[in-house]
Amino acid sequence: MKLKFIGADHEVTGSCHYIEACGKHILVDYGMEQGVNVFENVDIPVHESMIDYVLLTHAHVDHSGMLPLLYARGFRGQIFSTDATADLCSIMLRDCAHIQMQEAEWKNRKAKRSASHAAVEPLYTMEDADGTIKCFVPCHYDQKVTLCEGIEIRFTDIGHLLGSASIEVWITEDRISKKIVFSGDIGNVEQPLIRDPQLTKEADYVVMESTYGDRIHSAERPDYVAELVQILKETFDKGGNVVIPSFAVGRTQEMLYFLRKIKMDKLVEGYPDFPVYVDSPLAVEATGIFHKNIYNCFDEEAMELVNQGINPISFPGLRLSITSDESKAINFDDTPKVILSASGMCEAGRIRHHLKHNLWRPECTILFVGYQAVGTLGRIIVEGVDEVKLFGEPIQVRAKIAKLTGLSGHADKNGLIAWINGFEKKPERVFIVHGEDTVCSSFAQCLHHEFGYETYAPYSGAEFDMVTNTITYDAQGVAIKKKKVASDIFRRLLDAGHRLMAVIQRNEGGANKDLAKFADQINALCDKWDR
C-alpha cells in the first residue's frame, strides 16, 4: 500500500496523487497546472497505459484537465466520480480539448512567418476527450463502491462545486486494512445553491487541501446582493458595462442566483430591465447540468425556490450567447449591461475579447468574483497593472477594477480546521497539499502545534507506506526549469509502444492460438518498420 504525491504539492493547481495497492495502479485526480508553478512535478510512477482507475474529486480543470492526455497516452481504465461530476466533465473536457486545439492552430498560423519553427501539436484532441468521457463510471453520494478485490470507495458531498466530493478509500491487502480519505477541495459554508461540506467520521490517513489555509473569511457573511447592486448602479449611471470574468461551472451559476434576486426585486434603481449576457457555451451547458442535478445537490434555500416553481438561476432579460457572432455583437450594443464570460482567471476564452473592448473604458467595471492564481492575467489585473497585452495589442487599464470579497468556493482556515476536527478520532497522519508553498507549511504547523495532529506537507515525489505509517522518500521541492522533451509525434509513438506492452501483459493466460496470432501481428509490424 503505497501513496505517492505527484501534483498540487506546495502549489495550488495540478492536483494528482498515486496509490499502488492490491496489484492496482490508481490516480486520485489528474489536473492541469494553471498560472505560475514554482516546483517541478514528478512523472506518474508507471506508464499511463498501466493506470487501472482514476478517482476524481470534482470537475474543475485543475483536478480533471489532464485526463484526456492520460487517455491519449494509453489509459483505458475506469474513472470513478459522482453523477454530477461525470455530467460536468462531459462538457468541460471537450471544452479543454477545444481550447488546446485552438491554441495550437493559432501558434501554427503565427509560426508560418518563421520557416524554422516546428509545428505545434495540441496537448490532446477532441477524440481524446471523447474517449476519456466514455471511461467515466458515475456514482451516487454516500454509497460504497467496490473497485476490485480489496479496494472500496465512497463519495461524500464536500460542498465546493456541483458534484464535488471527498473520497474515502478502504484498502485490504495481505490481511492488513487501512483507510485513506482525500478531501478534494473543501467548500465554503452557506454558498448559494449547493450544500455545505459533509463530515467524515474516521480515517487512518487524510490528504487535505489548504488553499486558504492562511486566511479567514469575514466573520459576517457579506451581503453580495447589496454589493452587486451598488456596483451595477454606479457603472450603469456612467453608461458602462459590468464585465465579470467567471468560471463557467459553479461561479457563473452563483452569480445568476444573485442577479435573479436583484432583477426580480428591481433593486437597481432606474435600470429594472438591464440585460445580462452569459457569453460562454460551456457556462450555458453547465447551467443545464445544474438544473438536471437539482434534487441531488441543491441546498434547502434553493430547493424552497424550486418547490415554489421558481428557477433559481434564470430570469427575464437573461441572454445566452452561443455562437461567435452572438458574442461579437455584445460589444456593439451601447446599452449598459452585465457580461458574464469565461475563463475566470482570464487565461483563455471569450472573456479576453470582452476585456479588450472594455478594459480601456473608464465608465466600465471589471468585477472579479473568484480566486486568481499567481501569474494569470486575472491576478495581474487585480494587482493593479496599467497595461496588458491582448491578442498582440497593448490595452490600457482604465476601467474600475472591483472584487467581491469573501465570495469563495473554498473553506477558509477555520473551515478547514472544522472539517479535519470532524473526524471522531484523530487520523494517524494528515498530509497537507493544494496550497501555495508557505501556506502548506504554515497550515501543517498549525494543525500540529495547535491541535496535535501528525502532519506532513509533501513536495512532489514524496512517497508514503500506508502499512508501516512511514515516509519512505522525503522529496524536496525542485524549482521549475525548462526541460528538453521529445517531439510531440515521436512521443505519440512511444506512448503507443507502452500501451502495446500494457495490452500484452493483460492478455497473459489467454488462449495459445490467440496469443500466437497476436505475436505474429506484432512481428509483422516490426518487420515493416525495423530499419
C-alpha positions in Angstrom: 0.0 0.0 0.0 1.9 3.0 -1.3 0.9 6.6 -1.7 2.9 8.9 -3.9 2.4 12.7 -4.3 2.5 13.9 -7.9 0.9 17.3 -8.2 -0.5 20.3 -6.2 2.2 19.9 -3.6 3.2 23.3 -2.2 1.2 24.6 -5.2 -2.5 25.2 -5.8 -3.2 23.6 -9.2 -2.4 20.4 -11.0 -3.8 18.0 -8.3 -2.7 14.4 -8.6 -1.9 11.6 -6.2 -1.0 8.0 -6.9 -1.9 4.8 -5.0 -0.4 1.3 -5.5 -2.3 -1.4 -3.7 -3.8 -4.9 -4.4 -1.8 -5.1 -7.6 -3.6 -2.0 -9.0 -2.4 1.5 -10.0 -4.8 4.3 -9.1 -4.7 8.1 -9.6 -6.7 10.4 -7.4 -7.3 13.4 -9.7 -5.2 14.3 -12.7 -5.4 18.1 -13.0 -4.0 20.8 -15.2 -1.5 23.3 -13.8 -2.6 27.0 -14.1 -0.7 30.2 -13.5 2.9 30.2 -12.3 4.1 26.9 -10.9 7.1 27.1 -8.6 8.1 23.4 -8.5 8.6 20.6 -10.9 6.1 17.7 -10.8 7.5 14.2 -10.9 6.1 11.8 -13.5 3.4 9.2 -12.7 5.4 6.2 -11.5 4.0 3.9 -14.2 3.2 4.5 -17.8 -0.3 5.9 -18.3 -1.5 2.7 -20.0 -0.9 0.9 -16.7 -3.2 3.0 -14.7 -6.3 0.9 -13.7 -8.5 3.5 -12.1 -8.9 7.3 -11.6 -10.8 8.6 -8.6 -12.0 12.2 -9.4 -13.0 14.6 -6.6 -14.6 17.2 -8.9 -14.8 18.6 -12.4 -12.6 21.8 -12.1 -9.8 21.5 -14.7 -7.0 21.8 -12.0 -8.3 18.4 -10.9 -9.6 16.8 -14.1 -8.0 18.7 -17.0 -5.2 16.2 -17.8 -7.4 13.2 -18.1 -7.6 13.4 -21.9 -3.8 13.4 -22.0 -3.9 10.3 -19.8 -6.2 8.7 -22.4 -4.0 9.9 -25.3 -1.1 8.1 -23.8 -2.8 4.8 -23.5 -5.1 4.8 -20.4 -8.2 2.7 -20.9 -9.2 2.1 -17.3 -12.2 3.4 -15.4 -12.8 6.9 -14.0 -15.0 7.0 -10.9 -16.8 10.2 -9.9 -20.1 11.4 -8.7 -23.0 11.6 -11.1 -22.9 15.4 -11.4 -19.1 15.4 -11.8 -19.4 12.9 -14.7 -22.0 15.2 -16.3 -19.9 18.3 -15.9 -16.7 16.6 -17.2 -18.6 15.6 -20.4 -18.7 19.2 -21.4 -15.6 20.6 -19.6 -13.1 18.1 -21.0 -14.4 18.7 -24.5 -14.0 22.4 -23.9 -10.5 21.9 -22.7 -9.7 20.0 -25.9 -11.2 22.7 -28.0 -9.0 25.3 -26.3 -5.9 23.1 -26.8 -6.6 22.7 -30.5 -7.5 26.4 -31.0 -4.2 27.5 -29.3 -2.1 25.1 -31.3 -3.8 26.3 -34.5 -3.2 29.9 -33.5 0.5 29.2 -32.7 1.0 27.4 -36.0 -0.6 30.3 -38.0 1.8 32.7 -36.2 4.8 30.4 -36.8 4.3 30.4 -40.6 6.3 33.6 -40.7 9.3 31.6 -39.3 10.3 28.8 -41.6 12.5 27.2 -38.9 9.7 27.0 -36.4 8.4 23.4 -35.8 4.7 22.7 -35.9 2.9 22.8 -32.5 0.7 19.8 -31.6 -2.2 20.3 -29.1 -1.8 18.7 -25.7 -4.7 16.5 -26.6 -7.6 16.4 -29.1 -11.3 16.2 -29.1 -11.1 12.5 -29.9 -9.0 12.1 -26.7 -11.7 14.0 -24.7 -14.5 11.9 -26.2 -12.6 8.7 -25.3 -12.0 9.9 -21.8 -15.7 10.6 -21.2 -16.5 7.0 -22.1 -14.3 5.8 -19.3 -16.5 7.5 -16.6 -18.4 5.4 -14.0 -20.9 7.7 -12.3 -21.5 7.0 -8.6 -24.1 8.3 -6.1 -23.1 10.1 -3.0 -22.8 8.1 0.2 -22.8 4.7 -1.4 -19.9 2.2 -1.2 -18.5 1.1 -4.5 -16.2 -1.9 -5.0 -13.3 -1.2 -7.4 -11.7 -4.6 -7.2 -11.0 -7.3 -4.6 -9.6 -5.4 -1.6 -10.5 -1.8 -2.5 -13.7 0.0 -1.9 -14.5 3.7 -2.2 -17.3 6.2 -1.2 -18.0 9.8 -2.3 -19.2 12.4 0.3 -20.5 15.8 -0.6 -17.8 18.4 0.1 -19.7 21.5 -0.9 -17.2 23.1 -3.2 -18.9 22.6 -6.6 -21.9 20.8 -8.0 -20.9 17.1 -7.6 -17.7 17.8 -5.7 -16.7 15.1 -3.1 -14.2 13.9 -0.6 -13.3 10.3 -1.3 -13.0 7.5 1.2 -10.8 4.6 0.1 -10.7 1.3 2.0 -7.8 -1.0 1.2 -7.2 -4.5 2.4 -4.1 -6.3 1.3 -2.3 -9.3 2.9 -4.9 -9.2 5.7 -3.9 -5.6 6.6 -6.7 -3.0 6.2 -6.2 0.8 6.0 -8.5 3.7 5.2 -7.3 6.9 3.5 -9.5 10.0 2.8 -8.9 12.6 0.1 -10.6 15.8 0.9 -10.7 17.2 -2.6 -11.4 21.0 -2.4 -13.3 21.7 0.8 -16.2 24.0 0.2 -17.2 27.2 2.0 -20.3 27.2 4.1 -23.6 29.0 3.2 -22.8 29.1 -0.5 -25.7 29.7 -2.8 -27.3 26.6 -4.5 -25.1 23.8 -3.1 -25.0 22.1 0.3 -22.4 22.7 3.0 -19.5 20.3 3.3 -20.3 17.0 4.9 -18.0 15.5 7.5 -16.3 12.1 7.5 -16.1 10.1 10.7 -12.9 8.1 10.5 -9.7 7.5 8.6 -6.2 6.2 9.2 -4.7 8.8 6.9 -6.1 12.1 5.4 -4.9 14.1 2.4 -6.4 17.5 2.6 -6.2 20.8 0.7 -5.0 24.1 2.2 -5.8 26.7 -0.5 -7.0 29.3 2.1 -5.1 27.8 5.0 -3.7 31.2 5.9 -6.9 33.3 5.5 -10.1 33.9 7.4 -13.2 34.9 5.5 -15.2 37.7 7.0 -16.9 36.8 10.3 -20.2 38.2 8.9 -21.4 36.8 5.6 -21.1 39.7 3.1 -24.3 41.0 1.5 -23.3 40.1 -2.0 -26.7 41.3 -3.4 -26.2 44.8 -1.9 -22.6 45.0 -3.1 -23.6 43.9 -6.6 -26.5 46.5 -6.7 -24.1 49.3 -5.8 -21.5 48.3 -8.5 -24.3 47.9 -11.1 -25.9 51.2 -10.3 -22.6 53.2 -10.3 -21.5 51.6 -13.6 -24.8 51.9 -15.4 -25.0 55.6 -14.4 -21.8 56.2 -16.2 -23.0 54.3 -19.3 -20.6 51.4 -18.8 -20.7 47.6 -18.7 -20.0 45.4 -15.8 -17.7 42.6 -17.1 -17.4 39.6 -14.8 -14.7 37.0 -15.5 -16.4 34.0 -14.1 -15.7 30.3 -14.0 -18.2 28.7 -16.3 -19.0 26.0 -13.9 -20.1 27.0 -10.3 -19.3 30.7 -10.1 -21.4 31.7 -13.1 -24.5 29.9 -11.7 -23.9 31.5 -8.3 -23.8 35.0 -9.9 -27.0 34.2 -11.8 -28.6 33.3 -8.5 -27.8 36.8 -7.1 -28.7 38.6 -10.3 -32.1 36.8 -10.4 -32.9 38.3 -7.0 -31.7 41.7 -8.0 -33.9 41.8 -11.1 -36.9 40.2 -9.5 -36.9 42.8 -6.7 -35.9 45.6 -9.1 -33.1 46.7 -6.8 -31.0 48.7 -9.3 -32.9 52.0 -9.3 -33.5 53.3 -12.8 -32.5 50.1 -14.5 -35.2 47.5 -13.9 -34.6 45.6 -17.2 -30.8 45.7 -17.6 -29.6 42.8 -19.8 -27.4 40.0 -18.5 -25.3 38.1 -21.0 -23.8 34.7 -20.3 -21.2 34.5 -23.1 -19.8 31.1 -22.7 -21.2 28.0 -24.4 -19.6 25.9 -21.6 -21.4 28.0 -19.0 -24.7 27.6 -20.8 -24.3 23.8 -20.9 -23.2 23.8 -17.3 -26.3 25.7 -16.2 -28.4 22.9 -17.8 -26.5 20.3 -15.8 -27.2 22.3 -12.6 -30.9 22.0 -13.5 -30.5 18.2 -14.1 -28.9 17.7 -10.6 -31.3 19.9 -8.5 -32.5 17.1 -6.3 -29.1 15.6 -5.7 -27.0 18.6 -5.0 -29.1 21.8 -4.2 -29.3 23.2 -0.6 -32.5 23.9 1.3 -32.7 27.6 0.3 -32.5 26.8 -3.4 -35.0 23.9 -3.1 -37.5 26.3 -1.5 -37.5 28.3 -4.7 -37.7 25.2 -6.8 -40.7 23.9 -4.8 -42.4 27.3 -5.5 -41.9 26.8 -9.2 -39.1 29.4 -9.4 -35.9 28.6 -11.3 -33.1 29.9 -9.0 -30.7 30.7 -11.9 -32.9 32.0 -14.7 -34.9 35.2 -15.2 -36.3 37.6 -17.8 -33.6 39.5 -19.6 -31.1 36.7 -19.4 -29.4 36.3 -22.8 -27.3 33.2 -23.7 -24.6 33.7 -26.3 -23.6 30.5 -28.1 -22.1 31.4 -31.5 -19.1 33.6 -32.1 -21.3 36.1 -33.9 -23.6 36.4 -30.9 -20.5 37.0 -28.8 -19.1 39.7 -31.0 -22.5 41.5 -31.2 -22.5 42.1 -27.4 -19.9 44.8 -27.5 -21.6 46.6 -30.4 -24.6 47.3 -28.3 -24.3 50.5 -26.2 -26.9 49.5 -23.6 -25.3 49.2 -20.1 -25.2 45.5 -19.4 -23.7 42.7 -17.4 -21.4 40.3 -19.2 -20.5 37.0 -17.6 -17.8 35.2 -19.5 -15.1 32.6 -19.0 -12.4 31.9 -18.2 -12.5 33.0 -14.6 -8.8 33.8 -14.5 -8.8 35.4 -17.9 -6.4 32.9 -19.3 -8.4 31.9 -22.3 -11.9 32.0 -23.9 -14.2 34.8 -24.8 -13.5 36.9 -21.7 -10.3 38.1 -23.3 -12.3 39.7 -26.1 -14.6 41.4 -23.6 -11.6 42.8 -21.7 -10.1 44.1 -25.0 -13.4 46.0 -25.6 -14.0 47.2 -22.0 -10.7 47.5 -20.1 -9.8 50.8 -21.7 -13.2 52.4 -20.9 -13.2 54.4 -17.6 -17.0 54.0 -17.4 -16.8 50.2 -17.2 -16.2 47.9 -14.3 -14.3 44.6 -14.4 -15.6 42.6 -11.4 -13.6 39.7 -10.2 -15.6 37.0 -8.3 -13.1 34.2 -7.9 -9.6 33.1 -7.0 -6.9 34.4 -9.3 -3.8 32.2 -9.4 -0.3 33.8 -9.4 0.8 34.6 -12.9 -2.6 34.6 -14.5 -4.0 37.6 -16.4 -6.7 38.0 -13.8 -4.2 38.2 -11.0 -2.1 40.8 -12.9 -5.1 43.0 -13.4 -6.3 42.7 -9.8 -2.8 43.7 -8.6 -3.1 47.0 -10.4 -1.2 46.8 -13.7 -1.6 49.8 -16.0 -1.5 48.0 -19.3 -2.0 44.4 -20.6 -1.5 42.8 -24.0 -4.4 41.1 -25.6 -4.2 39.4 -29.0 -0.8 41.2 -29.6 -2.3 44.6 -28.8 -1.4 46.8 -25.8 -4.6 47.7 -23.8 -4.7 50.5 -21.2 -6.4 49.5 -17.9 -8.8 52.5 -17.3 -11.9 50.6 -16.2 -12.7 50.3 -12.5 -11.3 47.0 -11.1 -13.5 45.6 -8.4 -13.7 42.4 -6.4 -16.5 40.7 -4.4 -14.5 39.9 -1.3 -15.4 36.8 0.6 -17.1 35.1 -2.3 -15.2 31.9 -2.4 -15.9 28.3 -3.1 -13.0 27.3 -0.8 -13.2 26.9 3.0 -11.1 29.4 4.9 -8.6 28.4 7.6 -11.4 27.9 10.2 -13.4 25.9 7.8 -10.5 23.6 7.0 -9.9 23.1 10.7 -13.6 22.4 11.3 -13.5 19.7 8.6 -10.5 17.9 10.0 -11.7 18.2 13.5 -15.0 16.5 12.4 -13.2 13.1 12.4 -14.3 11.3 15.6 -10.7 10.0 16.1 -7.5 11.8 15.0 -6.1 10.2 11.9 -2.6 8.7 12.3 -1.3 11.3 9.8 -2.6 14.3 7.9 -1.0 15.3 4.6 -1.3 18.9 3.6 -1.5 19.7 -0.2 -3.1 22.1 -2.7 -1.8 25.4 -1.2 0.8 27.9 -2.1 4.3 27.0 -0.8 4.4 28.8 2.5 0.7 28.1 3.1 1.1 24.3 3.0 3.9 24.6 5.6 2.2 27.0 7.9 -1.1 25.2 7.9 0.6 21.9 8.6 2.4 23.5 11.6 -0.9 25.0 12.8 -2.6 21.6 12.8 0.4 20.0 14.5 1.1 22.6 17.2 -2.4 23.8 18.0 -4.4 20.6 17.5 -2.0 17.8 18.0 -2.2 16.2 14.5 0.8 14.4 13.0 1.2 16.4 9.8 3.4 16.4 6.7 3.4 18.8 3.8 4.9 16.8 0.9 6.7 18.0 -2.2 6.1 16.3 -5.5 7.8 12.9 -5.5 7.3 12.2 -1.8 6.3 8.6 -1.0 4.5 7.0 1.9 4.0 3.4 3.1 0.5 3.1 4.5 1.2 -0.3 6.2 4.1 1.0 8.3 3.0 4.6 8.5 6.4 5.8 7.3 7.5 8.3 4.8 9.8 6.2 2.6 11.0 9.1 0.4 11.1 12.7 1.7 11.2 14.7 -1.5 12.5 18.3 -1.7 11.0 21.0 -4.0 12.8 21.2 -7.3 12.5 24.7 -8.9 11.0 24.8 -12.4 13.4 24.9 -15.3 12.9 24.2 -18.9 13.3 20.5 -19.9 14.2 19.1 -23.3 11.4 16.9 -24.4 10.9 14.5 -27.3 8.9 15.8 -30.3 5.1 15.5 -30.0 4.8 13.0 -32.8 7.6 10.8 -31.5 6.1 11.0 -28.0 2.9 9.6 -29.5 4.8 6.7 -30.9 6.4 6.0 -27.5 3.0 6.1 -25.9 1.7 3.6 -28.4 4.5 1.3 -27.6 3.8 1.5 -23.9 0.2 0.8 -24.5 1.1 -2.2 -26.6 3.1 -3.6 -23.6 0.2 -3.0 -21.3 -2.1 -4.9 -23.6 0.4 -7.8 -23.9 0.6 -8.1 -20.1 -3.2 -8.0 -19.7 -3.5 -10.9 -22.2 -1.3 -13.3 -20.1 -3.1 -16.6 -19.7 -5.1 -16.2 -22.9 -5.7 -18.9 -25.4 -2.4 -20.0 -27.1 -4.0 -19.7 -30.6 -5.0 -16.1 -29.9 -1.6 -15.2 -28.4 0.2 -16.7 -31.3 -1.8 -14.7 -33.7 -1.2 -11.5 -31.7 2.6 -12.2 -31.7 2.6 -12.7 -35.5 0.8 -9.4 -36.0 3.3 -7.6 -33.8 6.3 -9.2 -35.6 4.8 -8.3 -39.0 4.5 -4.7 -37.9 8.1 -4.7 -36.6 9.4 -6.2 -39.8 7.8 -3.4 -41.7 9.3 -0.6 -39.6 12.6 -2.1 -38.4 15.2 -0.2 -40.4 
